[in-house]
Amino acid sequence: MDGPELRPGQNVNFNFIAILMLGFDDLMRNAIELIEDSVPFNEDRVVSALSARGYAVSEARSVIRNFVFGKGLIPRAVINFNRLGLVDVRVDITLSPSSTGKAEQLLSLLTEDGYLISWGKSIGLSNYRTINAVPRAFLSDYRKVFDSAVSLGKLRDYQWFETETSFQYFSPDPSVFDFRTGNWKSGAGQVNATRRLKEIPTTKGNFDALDLRILLQLRKTAAQTPEALALSVGLTGSDVDEVAQRVNRLHKEKFITSVYLDFFEAGFLAPSTAMIDLLCRSTDNSLSSLEESLLTNPYLSAASFGVKALAALLTFPLSAFYRLQSALEKLVLSQGAVDSAFMLISWFESETFKKPDSASILASKYDGSRWAFDVDRLLEHLKGL
């Protein structure tokens, strides 16, 4: 294992070097496990838990500060959209020739007037996979938008896929991702990972507009002090106790399922990183074996596993694409899935749920008791594109 480069006169932290040379991946794996269970993220609590597992406090804190925050990784809360009355809907859209140059306008319209929260463009094609968090009550109306887009000649066609459960997200696995350099490990990917699924409810819970603002802020970054979180949702420093109580309740009631480390914000992996977004449907409940296989894949970064519908996102070095896609295709075929769709997306052609205005746009559609959707307004704007 290569150590850090030392320069003449440089101060050396030998404890820090020891982390690099002795069991770094094991330490990082333990840190990730504790971070994922830390809601909201709390550095001192994670460091204390690592210390209880036998690691020196200085080692544990160095890992958090140098290889999490020092690499631009962001702890994000995983929101259970089902508890908000939202359904994760993947819609694959193929632009018509006349709309190829208007993709950005169409996607912006679906974000502002609809419920699109992220998207990715297929490499080399005019296909986009849109990820939408749609209120259950508006699913049929929302689908009319895509029907109308086809009728108006904006889209050539589309494919609609509803997930059964809210997505769960996973941090990069140390067996394939080098947290020291912030890059993929060469020749990795043949090992099995251990991903833990949470038991999460799918029914709508009770929440108000302030709860929603708190959730969306924690989705942007879970590494906020109570004081900063209170200010970010429009309260004052004197409201810290109320915010802390709400966060604890939202976690207890499974609005927040975990925390994961997101490396997309840092951007240091582009353009060597790609994603495969996999969708599968079955009529005979035959997806359990596929689920088990995907959970051992070290590149798995997000998944929604249902009885008859499965969706998974794998993030990996572009050089591993052909090997990974071939293995996935064989796996899917062997499980007897009746319908499946792969989409290869390059890192730099993906818009994740991190835009500065995404949280406020989604929050503005909830009045404290119900979601709002003006389908006629969206259809009228669609005609004007």
C-alpha positions as CSV (number, residue, x, y, z in Angstrom):
1,M,0.0,0.0,0.0
2,D,1.5,3.3,-1.0
3,G,2.0,5.8,1.8
4,P,1.7,9.6,1.5
5,E,4.4,11.6,-0.2
6,L,6.7,13.4,2.3
7,R,8.5,16.6,1.5
8,P,11.6,18.0,3.3
9,G,10.6,20.0,6.4
10,Q,7.1,18.6,6.3
11,N,5.5,17.9,9.7
12,V,4.5,14.2,9.9
13,N,1.5,12.9,11.8
14,F,2.7,9.3,12.4
15,N,-0.7,8.3,13.8
16,F,-2.2,9.5,10.5
17,I,0.3,7.4,8.5
18,A,-0.5,4.4,10.6
19,I,-4.1,4.6,9.4
20,L,-3.0,4.5,5.8
21,M,-0.8,1.5,6.3
22,L,-2.7,-0.7,8.7
23,G,-6.2,-1.8,8.0
24,F,-7.4,1.4,6.4
25,D,-10.3,-0.3,4.5
26,D,-11.5,-2.0,7.6
27,L,-11.5,1.3,9.5
28,M,-13.3,3.0,6.7
29,R,-15.9,0.2,6.5
30,N,-16.6,0.6,10.2
31,A,-16.8,4.3,9.9
32,I,-19.3,4.1,7.0
33,E,-21.5,1.6,8.9
34,L,-21.6,4.0,11.9
35,I,-22.2,7.1,9.7
36,E,-25.1,5.4,8.0
37,D,-26.7,4.8,11.4
38,S,-26.0,8.3,12.6
39,V,-29.2,10.4,12.2
40,P,-28.6,13.2,12.1
41,F,-24.9,12.9,11.3
42,N,-22.8,13.7,14.4
43,E,-19.0,13.5,14.1
44,D,-18.4,13.1,17.8
45,R,-20.9,10.3,18.1
46,V,-19.3,8.4,15.2
47,V,-15.8,8.9,16.6
48,S,-17.0,7.7,20.0
49,A,-18.5,4.6,18.5
50,L,-15.3,3.9,16.5
51,S,-13.4,4.2,19.7
52,A,-15.7,1.7,21.4
53,R,-14.7,-0.7,18.6
54,G,-11.0,-0.4,19.5
55,Y,-9.8,2.4,17.3
56,A,-7.9,5.4,18.7
57,V,-9.9,8.6,18.9
58,S,-7.3,10.4,16.9
59,E,-7.4,7.7,14.1
60,A,-11.2,7.9,14.0
61,R,-11.3,11.6,13.8
62,S,-8.6,11.7,11.1
63,V,-10.6,9.4,9.0
64,I,-13.8,11.5,9.2
65,R,-12.0,14.8,8.6
66,N,-9.4,13.7,6.0
67,F,-11.3,11.1,4.0
68,V,-14.9,12.2,4.3
69,F,-15.0,16.0,4.5
70,G,-11.4,16.3,3.2
71,K,-12.5,14.6,0.0
72,G,-15.7,16.6,-0.4
73,L,-18.0,13.7,0.5
74,I,-21.3,14.8,1.9
75,P,-23.4,12.8,4.4
76,R,-27.0,13.0,3.2
77,A,-30.1,11.8,4.9
78,V,-32.1,9.2,3.0
79,I,-35.7,10.2,2.8
80,N,-38.5,7.7,2.8
81,F,-40.7,9.3,0.1
82,N,-43.5,6.8,0.7
83,R,-44.0,8.4,4.2
84,L,-44.5,11.7,2.4
85,G,-47.2,10.2,0.3
86,L,-44.9,10.2,-2.8
87,V,-44.2,7.4,-5.2
88,D,-40.8,7.0,-6.9
89,V,-41.6,6.9,-10.6
90,R,-39.0,6.3,-13.3
91,V,-40.0,7.6,-16.7
92,D,-37.8,6.8,-19.7
93,I,-38.4,9.4,-22.4
94,T,-37.2,9.5,-26.0
95,L,-37.2,12.9,-27.5
96,S,-38.7,13.5,-31.0
97,P,-36.3,14.9,-33.6
98,S,-37.9,18.3,-33.4
99,S,-37.4,18.4,-29.6
100,T,-33.8,17.3,-29.4
101,G,-32.6,20.8,-28.7
102,K,-35.2,21.5,-26.1
103,A,-34.4,18.8,-23.6
104,E,-33.2,21.3,-21.0
105,Q,-36.5,23.3,-21.3
106,L,-38.6,20.1,-21.0
107,L,-36.7,18.9,-18.0
108,S,-36.9,22.3,-16.3
109,L,-40.7,22.4,-16.9
110,L,-41.2,19.0,-15.3
111,T,-39.1,20.1,-12.3
112,E,-40.9,23.4,-11.8
113,D,-44.5,22.5,-12.7
114,G,-44.3,18.7,-12.1
115,Y,-42.5,16.4,-9.7
116,L,-39.2,15.6,-11.5
117,I,-36.3,15.5,-8.9
118,S,-33.4,14.2,-11.0
119,W,-32.5,12.8,-14.4
120,G,-29.8,11.1,-16.4
121,K,-29.0,11.1,-20.1
122,S,-28.2,7.8,-21.9
123,I,-24.7,7.8,-23.4
124,G,-24.8,8.4,-27.1
125,L,-28.6,8.5,-27.4
126,S,-31.5,11.0,-27.0
127,N,-33.0,9.0,-24.2
128,Y,-33.4,10.3,-20.7
129,R,-34.3,8.5,-17.5
130,T,-36.3,10.9,-15.3
131,I,-36.8,10.3,-11.6
132,N,-40.0,11.7,-10.3
133,A,-41.4,11.8,-6.7
134,V,-45.1,11.9,-7.5
135,P,-48.0,12.2,-5.0
136,R,-49.9,9.0,-5.1
137,A,-53.2,10.9,-5.6
138,F,-51.8,12.4,-8.8
139,L,-50.3,9.4,-10.6
140,S,-52.9,9.2,-13.3
141,D,-52.8,13.0,-13.9
142,Y,-49.0,12.9,-14.1
143,R,-49.0,10.2,-16.6
144,K,-51.3,12.2,-18.8
145,V,-48.5,14.8,-19.1
146,F,-46.3,12.2,-20.9
147,D,-49.2,11.0,-23.0
148,S,-49.8,14.6,-24.1
149,A,-46.1,15.1,-24.8
150,V,-46.2,12.2,-27.2
151,S,-49.4,13.5,-28.8
152,L,-47.9,16.9,-29.2
153,G,-44.8,15.5,-30.9
154,K,-42.5,16.6,-28.0
155,L,-41.6,12.9,-27.2
156,R,-41.4,10.0,-29.6
157,D,-42.4,7.6,-26.7
158,Y,-41.9,6.9,-23.0
159,Q,-41.8,4.0,-20.6
160,W,-43.4,4.3,-17.1
161,F,-42.1,2.4,-14.1
162,E,-43.5,2.7,-10.6
163,T,-41.4,1.4,-7.7
164,E,-43.0,-0.4,-4.8
165,T,-40.8,0.9,-2.0
166,S,-38.8,4.1,-1.5
167,F,-35.1,4.0,-2.5
168,Q,-32.4,3.1,-0.1
169,Y,-28.9,4.6,-0.8
170,F,-25.5,3.2,0.0
171,S,-22.0,4.8,0.5
172,P,-19.1,3.8,-1.8
173,D,-17.7,0.5,-0.8
174,P,-14.0,0.6,0.3
175,S,-13.3,-2.6,-1.6
176,V,-13.7,-0.7,-4.9
177,F,-13.4,2.9,-3.9
178,D,-10.2,4.4,-2.5
179,F,-11.1,7.0,0.0
180,R,-7.5,8.1,0.3
181,T,-7.3,9.3,-3.3
182,G,-11.0,9.8,-4.0
183,N,-10.9,7.4,-7.0
184,W,-11.8,3.9,-8.1
185,K,-9.4,1.1,-7.3
186,S,-7.9,-0.5,-10.4
187,G,-8.8,-4.1,-11.0
188,A,-11.4,-4.1,-8.2
189,G,-15.0,-5.3,-8.5
190,Q,-14.6,-9.0,-8.1
191,V,-15.3,-9.0,-4.4
192,N,-18.6,-9.2,-2.6
193,A,-20.0,-6.4,-0.5
194,T,-22.3,-6.4,2.4
195,R,-25.3,-4.1,2.0
196,R,-27.9,-3.8,4.8
197,L,-31.5,-3.2,3.8
198,K,-33.7,-1.3,6.3
199,E,-37.2,-2.3,7.1
200,I,-39.1,0.8,6.0
201,P,-42.9,1.4,6.0
202,T,-44.6,2.3,2.7
203,T,-47.7,4.0,4.2
204,K,-48.0,7.8,4.4
205,G,-47.2,9.3,7.7
206,N,-48.2,12.5,9.5
207,F,-46.0,15.6,8.7
208,D,-46.4,19.3,8.2
209,A,-44.6,21.9,6.1
210,L,-41.8,22.4,8.6
211,D,-41.1,18.7,8.8
212,L,-40.8,18.7,5.0
213,R,-38.4,21.6,5.0
214,I,-36.2,19.8,7.7
215,L,-36.2,16.6,5.7
216,L,-35.2,18.3,2.5
217,Q,-32.4,20.2,4.3
218,L,-31.0,17.0,5.8
219,R,-31.2,15.5,2.3
220,K,-28.9,18.3,1.1
221,T,-26.5,17.6,4.0
222,A,-27.0,15.8,7.2
223,A,-23.9,17.4,8.7
224,Q,-25.6,20.4,10.1
225,T,-25.6,21.6,13.7
226,P,-29.0,22.0,15.2
227,E,-28.5,25.8,15.1
228,A,-27.6,25.8,11.4
229,L,-30.6,23.5,10.6
230,A,-33.0,25.8,12.5
231,L,-31.8,28.8,10.5
232,S,-31.9,26.9,7.2
233,V,-35.6,26.1,7.6
234,G,-36.6,29.7,8.5
235,L,-36.5,29.5,12.3
236,T,-34.2,31.1,14.9
237,G,-31.5,29.9,17.3
238,S,-34.1,29.7,20.1
239,D,-36.0,27.0,18.1
240,V,-33.1,24.5,18.3
241,D,-34.8,22.2,20.8
242,E,-38.0,22.0,18.6
243,V,-35.9,21.2,15.5
244,A,-34.0,18.5,17.4
245,Q,-37.2,16.9,18.7
246,R,-38.7,16.9,15.1
247,V,-35.5,15.3,13.7
248,N,-35.7,12.6,16.3
249,R,-39.4,12.0,15.6
250,L,-38.9,11.9,11.8
251,H,-36.1,9.3,12.3
252,K,-38.2,7.3,14.8
253,E,-41.2,7.3,12.4
254,K,-39.0,6.2,9.4
255,F,-39.3,9.4,7.4
256,I,-35.4,9.3,7.5
257,T,-34.1,5.8,7.1
258,S,-30.3,6.3,7.2
259,V,-27.4,8.5,6.1
260,Y,-25.1,7.8,3.2
261,L,-21.9,9.4,1.8
262,D,-22.4,11.0,-1.5
263,F,-19.3,11.7,-3.7
264,F,-21.2,13.4,-6.6
265,E,-21.0,16.9,-5.2
266,A,-17.2,16.8,-5.2
267,G,-17.0,16.0,-8.8
268,F,-13.5,14.4,-8.7
269,L,-14.6,11.3,-10.5
270,A,-15.8,12.8,-13.7
271,P,-15.5,11.8,-16.5
272,S,-14.2,8.4,-15.5
273,T,-17.5,7.4,-13.7
274,A,-20.7,6.0,-15.2
275,M,-23.9,4.6,-13.9
276,I,-26.2,1.8,-14.9
277,D,-29.8,2.3,-13.9
278,L,-31.6,-1.0,-13.9
279,L,-35.4,-1.6,-13.9
280,C,-37.0,-5.0,-13.7
281,R,-40.6,-6.3,-13.4
282,S,-41.9,-9.8,-12.8
283,T,-45.3,-11.4,-12.7
284,D,-44.4,-14.4,-10.5
285,N,-42.6,-12.8,-7.6
286,S,-39.2,-14.2,-8.8
287,L,-37.0,-11.2,-8.0
288,S,-35.8,-12.2,-4.5
289,S,-32.7,-14.0,-5.9
290,L,-31.9,-11.0,-8.1
291,E,-32.2,-8.8,-5.0
292,E,-29.7,-11.0,-3.0
293,S,-27.2,-10.9,-5.9
294,L,-27.4,-7.1,-6.3
295,L,-26.9,-6.6,-2.5
296,T,-23.5,-8.2,-2.8
297,N,-22.4,-6.0,-5.7
298,P,-19.8,-3.5,-4.4
299,Y,-20.9,-0.9,-7.0
300,L,-24.6,-0.8,-5.8
301,S,-25.3,2.7,-4.8
302,A,-29.2,2.8,-4.6
303,A,-32.0,0.3,-4.7
304,S,-35.7,-0.2,-4.4
305,F,-36.7,-3.8,-3.9
306,G,-40.3,-4.8,-4.2
307,V,-42.2,-8.1,-4.7
308,K,-42.8,-7.6,-8.5
309,A,-40.7,-4.5,-9.2
310,L,-37.0,-3.9,-8.7
311,A,-34.9,-0.8,-9.4
312,A,-31.2,-0.4,-8.8
313,L,-28.5,2.1,-9.5
314,L,-24.9,1.0,-9.8
315,T,-22.0,3.5,-9.9
316,F,-18.7,2.4,-11.2
317,P,-15.5,3.2,-13.3
318,L,-16.4,3.5,-16.9
319,S,-13.7,1.0,-17.8
320,A,-15.7,-1.7,-16.0
321,F,-18.9,-1.1,-18.0
322,Y,-18.8,-4.0,-20.5
323,R,-17.9,-6.6,-17.8
324,L,-20.5,-5.3,-15.4
325,Q,-23.3,-5.0,-18.0
326,S,-22.7,-8.5,-19.3
327,A,-22.8,-9.9,-15.7
328,L,-26.0,-8.0,-15.0
329,E,-27.7,-9.1,-18.2
330,K,-26.9,-12.7,-17.5
331,L,-28.2,-12.3,-13.9
332,V,-31.5,-10.7,-15.0
333,L,-32.1,-13.4,-17.6
334,S,-31.4,-16.2,-15.2
335,Q,-34.0,-14.8,-12.7
336,G,-36.8,-14.8,-15.3
337,A,-37.7,-11.2,-15.1
338,V,-40.4,-10.5,-17.7
339,D,-39.4,-7.0,-18.4
340,S,-36.1,-5.1,-17.8
341,A,-34.5,-1.9,-19.0
342,F,-30.8,-0.9,-18.6
343,M,-29.6,2.6,-19.1
344,L,-26.0,3.7,-19.1
345,I,-25.5,7.2,-17.9
346,S,-22.2,9.2,-17.7
347,W,-21.5,11.0,-14.5
348,F,-21.4,14.4,-16.1
349,E,-24.8,13.9,-17.8
350,S,-26.7,13.2,-14.6
351,E,-28.5,15.8,-12.6
352,T,-28.9,14.7,-9.0
353,F,-31.1,16.0,-6.3
354,K,-28.6,18.6,-5.2
355,K,-29.6,21.7,-7.2
356,P,-29.8,24.8,-4.8
357,D,-33.5,25.3,-5.7
358,S,-34.7,21.7,-5.8
359,A,-35.6,21.6,-2.1
360,S,-37.5,24.8,-2.2
361,I,-39.4,23.8,-5.4
362,L,-40.6,20.6,-3.9
363,A,-41.4,22.2,-0.5
364,S,-43.5,24.9,-2.3
365,K,-45.9,22.2,-3.6
366,Y,-47.0,21.2,-0.1
367,D,-49.3,23.5,1.9
368,G,-48.9,21.7,5.2
369,S,-51.7,19.2,4.7
370,R,-51.7,18.1,1.0
371,W,-49.7,18.2,-2.2
372,A,-50.7,20.4,-5.1
373,F,-50.5,19.7,-8.8
374,D,-52.0,21.9,-11.5
375,V,-52.0,19.5,-14.4
376,D,-53.7,22.0,-16.7
377,R,-51.0,24.6,-16.1
378,L,-48.3,22.0,-16.9
379,L,-50.1,20.9,-20.1
380,E,-50.5,24.5,-21.3
381,H,-46.8,25.2,-20.7
382,L,-45.9,22.0,-22.5
383,K,-47.8,23.1,-25.6
384,G,-45.7,26.3,-25.6
385,L,-42.3,24.5,-25.8
